[in-house]
């Protein structure tokens, strides 16, 4: 093309949208959750599709900085996924203005101190839960962030499961009438580690390392219950160490000090009663690894990670108890599958996109560190309930 060649201007509709690149410090990506769900299936997926489009037509893309303790592991991940930046120096990363968001996927015991550093550096925060080891510490972090004017987000991934999104749609449509009760079953058999390797890291079974299924799962149950059904007012929980003898990643025997199962009853606002069993010592006899059965005056539903089925009151059978005769009625056939009318993204990615949009547009974000503190509060209350053998009330938290 000669220097005198001219081109007709492109029409306005063909103008490329303005793109803003956001640098994200990703601390703990060598762990299973940090790597698979947050790095690969969320941030890299957003990067590889060219970013996300905002309501005004502009686009936001992401640039990750990998942080961890092992430079060799970080270098391997960076090379594998075409990532330019990684470091073992968190303080230097927090001091660099190129990186606007700090994302934390560390083990629970290491999280609070890292979050304090990020707040002090003025970084926007997006973190896994539980946000701290105690409700006092979790609430302190929320207060520090509020005082510093730092925007925060806490992972609420279960709300984005296709099954729970279908459940939310049923609730919003008024399908249930008045909701009466919720029954949840979560868990699977985690091998002890002697004759077959365990599917979960050994620290999950050591209380001194921040392990235990209550600390792991009750923060999830808190945000599921409060966002779908109502705030949790009281909890009664029974924790159990069903299997004390376990073997770690090196084949060494150890004694479990953290519970591997918890059986909880939760009173919610509006009089709804929820019962949720959480166990790593249960063999699955249900359609999915987690299921919620919701009963209401006008209908019931059973939902899992993906599936959802309903039974309205005008199609409810009329069972009669008779232990002298075999019951040949096919109760499963009385349920109707809920159609999949939407295209569901990976839940972690969907929440990342919502958080990034809220960050750039400077709009409120409800799943913040205070919401995370409520999850820690329920876990702490659950442990107290099991320890003391009584129902524990949950006072409202505020900053």
Secondary structure, DSSP 8 states (H G I E B T S, - for coil): --TT-------GGGS---EEEEEEEEETTTSHHIIIIIIIIIIHHHHHTT-EE-TTS-EEEEEEEEE-S-HHHHHHHHHHHT--EEES-HHHHHH-TTEEEEEE---HHHHHHHHHHHHHTT-EEEE-S--SSSHHHHHHHHHHHHHHT--EEE--GGGGSHHHHHHHHHHHHTTTSSEEEEEEEEE-B---SSSS--SS-GGGG-GGGT--HHHHHHHHHHHHHHHHT--EEEEEEEEE----EEE-TTS-EEE--S-SEEEEEEEEGGG-EEEEEEESB----SSSSEEEEEEESSEEEEE-SS-EEEEEGGG-------TTS-----GGGG-EE----S----HHHHHHHHHHHHHHHT---SSSHHHHHHHHHHHHHHHHHHHHTS-EE------
